[in-house]
């Protein structure tokens, strides 16, 4: 404490002389000690050499080599420039003065402590700075000297900032020694200290400042709702896949490129036929109890692409009531060329999805297409062709095994085989054998794909035009398959002053898909000695002739027009107004023919044509305003916008009969009778206001808040609007000073979010009283009648989903190892469903909210590693793992509803009740089951236990290896689940009829005392056989591991390509669905062999056409 000023001008007579003496003596001693300390400090020396390091690193070295501590406030060194040092026994004083030179810092030494603080500017200096600052003119460019528009330039330690314009230029008032911080998404952040020379250059002319592309994947762009960010700064759960990863896969549907590559996301194809539906489930969105859709919100370049048409159960496949081909419907994404896609970003938690309100409940899939860029006009051609086949067949009995089983069945039943009851044993050739699987699906399919594009542009204009032709044939006999043609044009323009920007795309696709009306893979169990023709040469119509299937075809023609325009105008620095305009038109026309010649002559042969025409038109307008500014030491971004969307769906279903000539069956005009079976005209309207606030302080603490108020025409006036929102935050703790010494940990972030989203994926007009036409079944006086359908429910309200997410993201060894781990918990309540009521009421039911709650929680892990970088050799690995379970938390009055037989509170919603199979009775040969309730009998209600058919966990692993021009990628997909073990098992006993059986049933009871897995063969059914397929003999671990993708690419040297007048030339071979390891021996493909109607759960049957193994060879060139 300095007491002298306080007593200045006064006498110290009030103090005793003894005290004065003590004070004087103390001052003398202290002065002597301080002089000694000073001399000692100056005698301390440092030896240390390093380049381009921070000042605080040298301070830490001082503390290691001397007995001095260096103290300073965290913010003191924020503006300090990096230094290069080479000290050899340099005195401490010289070291410190060297470090603080031109750093606007000063120091003081007290005892064994060096205090560092900012140098205070005098009032005169502050006034002078106003006159000495200079107008600095800079331009931000990329590695190719192309301007970067929208880069943020801030002056470190001040509130000054600028944003680069259309030419990359900016202007700032700067002083000597100011430090510029330049940041741009996808590029390394750069700090530039303004020396006198740089300041003079920037005043005299335009100074280029070049940024380098982000070396770490943490700084690569991620697309989020109505904006973009980086992995480093994202507060939400977002995963991405790029065009490079998509291009290494042989897929017709871009959604299939996501299989096994993203944690928390399951994509399952209904079957392996061209155009088949692909179902996506994000974080277990399907609850089972809810009748609302589980379909994610798909957005292409800002325009929603979900074509949910109010069907129940919800689906986004293109299909029509009463008409579908063997593929079960056309996926709308099969008409989008994967080659046109730049990236796909999956938004999973509330922070990422709540900006989309009710439409984001099941997750959001953002698809960004390719755009033109600055540069000379460039052409690219990519052509590939290959073959496909079924990779696995079900082991079925051969003729002798089949006939032996049939004879044993007749013998046990005491029935003599005759021509009336056993043609296979008495009339058909006993040595004939046909493998019906290979007969129907054993052929070779062919695929050809060709894509060409031209792109270019300058500083203000850009364009890209591309076209794709794809032809796929099936493994069926005949000219079945799909042909697709698509063209796309993208163009963009920026004004010379950088204020106005417009970007638009138009995409047109046409696909023709001709398939059998029946999935021929399901006709695998005909008797192996079944003859196609009788002895007299006529067609064998026993049961159903195999020759009857191919003439029954479905021809689906799909056209899609997709267009969007994005406008933006920068009113002032930091304030941009935008508008997103979109229009989508999708039309599906189908013709399903059933010629009389394909029908058994013993029945009434009637040729028929079923014709459907469905049209879906979607309009959207989204005005927005974005404001960015610097507040304190952080950046604030505010977004506000509104949505106006309308979808109009029309459809008609006509049935024509009475064709005089079968050759004219494709024309309804040739039918003598045409009946309108179905017609629809529905409008779905949707409106919303939304907003977001994001604040990033020093790149350490990031907070993000979103809000949306939705209005949907699917709800009545009482609950037409709903409010949704979320808050997310992240802490990049490796930016803290106390974490910077951890050399092995290069990045660390904690983030969390919580929010509420909604769901309105229910049929249109569900809150109204509806009537349904009976069509041609009930006609009065020549007019179709109407009957009551849906009962009105004005209190119908939104289904809500409360989402919680907690995550940690870590980077090790300069981000060569990146680990992301998420814990999530979603709770869905107010479940929307159709409630069936007794027909005596005169109606079928009504749409309502169930007072129930379903919880889904789990863990997601993503690990990305750079394993080896050694010269020309590189090896990267990407691994993901998802562990997920759901359960029914609550259901009011469950025991008194028809749901009681399917669900149990506290148990998963994807349960199934089984009889406990206890084997075959050695004395009788009949199947036996455990009497669980001990009442002495086996009953449906009392003797079934709970089993689980969900997916407890699933994973994927991709490896990428490259050496010089060679690149090898291969990906494994693993799914641990429970399901059907034998798709061929029937409720009928072995040998019961003309149906062939799998070789599993060779292990059956034959005589008294036999111990066998399956019961005896017989032609007389016993009730106990009917329980067999509902028992756990056919249910268990149905896990599988797939070698999903292999890609080998060779890029020719640039020198060789240039000789051919090419800028790039490469050849490649790619394989898809190459091999499967599975416990399920008696099924085609475990991926398409699932029960139920949920995501990836097939259509209720246990067998479907498998995903085919495909191998293609291709060439890619650019010039």
HELIX and SHEET records of a PDB file:
HELIX    1   1 UNK A    4  UNK A    7  1                                   4    
HELIX    2   2 UNK A   17  UNK A   43  1                                  27    
HELIX    3   3 UNK A   55  UNK A   65  1                                  11    
HELIX    4   4 UNK A   74  UNK A   77  5                                   4    
HELIX    5   5 UNK A   92  UNK A  100  1                                   9    
HELIX    6   6 UNK A  123  UNK A  132  1                                  10    
HELIX    7   7 UNK A  196  UNK A  204  1                                   9    
HELIX    8   8 UNK A  217  UNK A  219  5                                   3    
HELIX    9   9 UNK A  243  UNK A  247  1                                   5    
HELIX   10  10 UNK A  254  UNK A  258  5                                   5    
HELIX   11  11 UNK A  332  UNK A  335  5                                   4    
HELIX   12  12 UNK A  338  UNK A  340  5                                   3    
HELIX   13  13 UNK A  350  UNK A  353  1                                   4    
HELIX   14  14 UNK A  354  UNK A  360  5                                   7    
HELIX   15  15 UNK A  399  UNK A  413  1                                  15    
HELIX   16  16 UNK A  423  UNK A  426  1                                   4    
HELIX   17  17 UNK A  436  UNK A  441  1                                   6    
HELIX   18  18 UNK A  520  UNK A  522  5                                   3    
HELIX   19  19 UNK A  546  UNK A  548  5                                   3    
HELIX   20  20 UNK A  596  UNK A  598  5                                   3    
HELIX   21  21 UNK A  662  UNK A  664  5                                   3    
HELIX   22  22 UNK A  668  UNK A  670  5                                   3    
HELIX   23  23 UNK A  733  UNK A  735  5                                   3    
HELIX   24  24 UNK A  737  UNK A  739  5                                   3    
HELIX   25  25 UNK A  839  UNK A  841  5                                   3    
HELIX   26  26 UNK A  894  UNK A  896  5                                   3    
HELIX   27  27 UNK A  898  UNK A  901  5                                   4    
HELIX   28  28 UNK A  999  UNK A 1002  5                                   4    
HELIX   29  29 UNK A 1023  UNK A 1026  1                                   4    
HELIX   30  30 UNK A 1028  UNK A 1030  5                                   3    
HELIX   31  31 UNK A 1032  UNK A 1034  5                                   3    
HELIX   32  32 UNK A 1054  UNK A 1059  1                                   6    
HELIX   33  33 UNK A 1086  UNK A 1088  5                                   3    
SHEET    1   A 2 UNK A  45  UNK A  53  0                                        
SHEET    2   A 2 UNK A  83  UNK A  91 -1                                        
SHEET    1   B 3 UNK A  69  UNK A  71  0                                        
SHEET    2   B 3 UNK A 113  UNK A 118  1                                        
SHEET    3   B 3 UNK A 105  UNK A 110 -1                                        
SHEET    1   C 3 UNK A 169  UNK A 174  0                                        
SHEET    2   C 3 UNK A 134  UNK A 141 -1                                        
SHEET    3   C 3 UNK A 207  UNK A 210  1                                        
SHEET    1   D 4 UNK A 161  UNK A 163  0                                        
SHEET    2   D 4 UNK A 152  UNK A 155 -1                                        
SHEET    3   D 4 UNK A 179  UNK A 183 -1                                        
SHEET    4   D 4 UNK A 190  UNK A 193 -1                                        
SHEET    1   E 2 UNK A 221  UNK A 224  0                                        
SHEET    2   E 2 UNK A 227  UNK A 230 -1                                        
SHEET    1   F 5 UNK A 238  UNK A 242  0                                        
SHEET    2   F 5 UNK A 341  UNK A 347 -1                                        
SHEET    3   F 5 UNK A 364  UNK A 369 -1                                        
SHEET    4   F 5 UNK A 297  UNK A 300  1                                        
SHEET    5   F 5 UNK A 303  UNK A 304 -1                                        
SHEET    1   G 2 UNK A 265  UNK A 269  0                                        
SHEET    2   G 2 UNK A 278  UNK A 282 -1                                        
SHEET    1   H 2 UNK A 317  UNK A 318  0                                        
SHEET    2   H 2 UNK A 330  UNK A 331 -1                                        
SHEET    1   I23 UNK A 790  UNK A 791  0                                        
SHEET    2   I23 UNK A 845  UNK A 870  1                                        
SHEET    3   I23 UNK A 817  UNK A 836 -1                                        
SHEET    4   I23 UNK A 799  UNK A 812 -1                                        
SHEET    5   I23 UNK A 745  UNK A 759 -1                                        
SHEET    6   I23 UNK A 721  UNK A 731 -1                                        
SHEET    7   I23 UNK A 701  UNK A 712 -1                                        
SHEET    8   I23 UNK A 671  UNK A 697 -1                                        
SHEET    9   I23 UNK A 634  UNK A 659 -1                                        
SHEET   10   I23 UNK A 608  UNK A 631 -1                                        
SHEET   11   I23 UNK A 575  UNK A 594 -1                                        
SHEET   12   I23 UNK A 553  UNK A 572 -1                                        
SHEET   13   I23 UNK A 500  UNK A 516 -1                                        
SHEET   14   I23 UNK A 481  UNK A 494 -1                                        
SHEET   15   I23 UNK A 461  UNK A 473 -1                                        
SHEET   16   I23 UNK A 445  UNK A 457 -1                                        
SHEET   17   I23 UNK A 375  UNK A 389 -1                                        
SHEET   18   I23 UNK A1109  UNK A1118 -1                                        
SHEET   19   I23 UNK A1064  UNK A1078 -1                                        
SHEET   20   I23 UNK A1040  UNK A1051 -1                                        
SHEET   21   I23 UNK A 966  UNK A 976 -1                                        
SHEET   22   I23 UNK A 953  UNK A 963 -1                                        
SHEET   23   I23 UNK A 873  UNK A 891 -1                                        
SHEET    1   J 2 UNK A 771  UNK A 773  0                                        
SHEET    2   J 2 UNK A 786  UNK A 788 -1                                        
SHEET    1   K 2 UNK A 779  UNK A 780  0                                        
SHEET    2   K 2 UNK A 783  UNK A 784 -1                                        
SHEET    1   L 2 UNK A 911  UNK A 915  0                                        
SHEET    2   L 2 UNK A 944  UNK A 948 -1                                        
SHEET    1   M 2 UNK A 917  UNK A 920  0                                        
SHEET    2   M 2 UNK A 927  UNK A 929 -1                                        
SHEET    1   N 2 UNK A 978  UNK A 980  0                                        
SHEET    2   N 2 UNK A1035  UNK A1037 -1                                        
END                                                                             
